[in-house]
Amino acid sequence: MADSLELDALWENFHRVVNMTSAELADWLRVRDSGELTEPLPDQAGSPVGQRVLAILQKRRMDLTDDDLGVLRKVVDTVGDLVDMEEEPEAEDTGRRHQLMSLGHDPLKP
């Protein structure tokens, strides 16, 4: 388990990059996975990482596991690699936006 200062920083960074609420993310994961003939069960929609982000958003910091911390790090690093926080987002880049939204980050959201 991470020390308290490291955990505080990771928690803060995670919540800075994950700017969608748990309801917004759950809705997005269901929409993203729905097809013409089938729609996944709500608790099975989305990628495994997207599902983990959703579960973490519903937890308190003190309830995080070591596996959760790994997901937090992965999401912070991945979003950081895909987004320039200083640059204005572009609506035309839908593929990149959808990838980020599956991690809980909507680049078009203020």
BELDAUR-V436566 format. One record per pair of residues at least 12 apart in sequence whose C-alpha atoms are under 7 Angstrom apart, sorted by the first residue. I is the first residue (numbers start at 1). GAP is how many residues later the second one is. D is the distance in whole Angstrom. If there is no record, write none. Layout:
# BELDAUR-V436566
i=I gap=GAP d=D
i=I gap=GAP d=D
This chain:
# BELDAUR-V436566
i=1 gap=65 d=6
i=13 gap=63 d=7
i=14 gap=58 d=6
i=14 gap=62 d=6
i=17 gap=59 d=6
i=17 gap=62 d=7
i=17 gap=88 d=6
i=18 gap=86 d=5
i=18 gap=87 d=5
i=19 gap=85 d=6
i=19 gap=86 d=5
i=19 gap=87 d=7
i=20 gap=84 d=5
i=20 gap=85 d=6
i=20 gap=86 d=7
i=22 gap=32 d=6
i=22 gap=35 d=6
i=25 gap=29 d=7
i=25 gap=79 d=6
i=26 gap=28 d=7
i=29 gap=16 d=5
i=29 gap=17 d=5
i=29 gap=73 d=7
i=30 gap=12 d=6
i=30 gap=15 d=5
i=30 gap=16 d=7
i=32 gap=14 d=7
i=33 gap=12 d=6
i=33 gap=13 d=6
i=49 gap=54 d=7
i=50 gap=52 d=5
i=50 gap=53 d=5
i=53 gap=50 d=7
i=56 gap=12 d=7
i=75 gap=28 d=7
i=79 gap=21 d=7
i=89 gap=18 d=6
i=89 gap=19 d=6
i=91 gap=17 d=7
